[in-house]
Amino acid sequence: MVKIIFGSKYYNRNYGLIFIGYGIGAFVGPKISASFFDTTGSYVMGYIGSAILAALAIVLVLVAKKLQKTMN
């Protein structure tokens, strides 16, 4: 039987993964943005990098949902 990880049954696990992601982002994000600002004098590259990562996250969620449908 295939486990569905997007349901309320796995709420604690999903919350833990989100919490870890926020922690990593809060630790690494300011350092990367500061490095972009020191190099270019603008935060534009930081915003572009964030937009690329957000688009990648959306693509990964869509792929995971498609895989979930094919495995059921």
C-alpha positions as CSV (number, residue, x, y, z in Angstrom):
1,M,0.0,0.0,0.0
2,V,1.3,3.5,-0.9
3,K,1.5,6.0,1.9
4,I,0.0,9.4,1.2
5,I,2.3,12.1,2.8
6,F,0.0,15.1,2.1
7,G,-2.7,14.1,4.5
8,S,-3.6,14.9,8.1
9,K,-2.3,11.5,9.2
10,Y,1.3,12.7,8.7
11,Y,0.7,16.2,10.0
12,N,3.6,16.1,12.5
13,R,6.1,14.9,10.0
14,N,5.0,17.5,7.4
15,Y,5.2,20.3,10.1
16,G,8.7,19.1,11.1
17,L,9.9,19.3,7.5
18,I,8.5,22.8,7.1
19,F,10.1,23.8,10.4
20,I,13.5,22.5,9.3
21,G,13.1,24.3,5.9
22,Y,12.3,27.6,7.7
23,G,15.3,27.1,10.0
24,I,17.7,26.5,7.2
25,G,16.3,29.4,5.2
26,A,16.6,31.7,8.2
27,F,20.2,30.7,8.8
28,V,21.4,30.8,5.2
29,G,19.2,33.4,3.6
30,P,20.5,36.5,5.2
31,K,24.1,35.5,4.5
32,I,23.4,34.9,0.9
33,S,21.5,38.2,0.5
34,A,24.3,40.1,2.3
35,S,26.8,38.5,-0.1
36,F,24.7,39.5,-3.1
37,F,24.4,43.1,-1.7
38,D,28.1,43.3,-1.1
39,T,28.8,42.2,-4.7
40,T,26.2,44.1,-6.6
41,G,25.1,46.9,-4.3
42,S,21.5,45.8,-4.7
43,Y,19.1,43.2,-3.3
44,V,17.7,42.4,-6.8
45,M,19.8,39.2,-7.1
46,G,18.5,38.0,-3.8
47,Y,14.9,38.5,-4.9
48,I,15.6,36.7,-8.2
49,G,17.2,33.8,-6.4
50,S,14.1,33.6,-4.1
51,A,11.8,33.6,-7.0
52,I,13.7,30.8,-8.7
53,L,13.7,28.7,-5.5
54,A,9.9,29.3,-5.1
55,A,9.3,28.3,-8.7
56,L,11.4,25.1,-8.1
57,A,9.4,24.3,-5.0
58,I,6.1,24.6,-6.9
59,V,7.4,22.3,-9.6
60,L,8.5,19.7,-7.1
61,V,5.1,19.8,-5.4
62,L,3.4,19.3,-8.7
63,V,5.7,16.4,-9.6
64,A,5.1,14.8,-6.2
65,K,1.3,15.0,-6.6
66,K,1.6,13.5,-10.1
67,L,3.7,10.7,-8.8
68,Q,1.2,10.1,-6.0
69,K,-1.7,9.8,-8.5
70,T,0.3,7.3,-10.6
71,M,1.2,5.2,-7.6
72,N,-2.4,4.8,-6.4
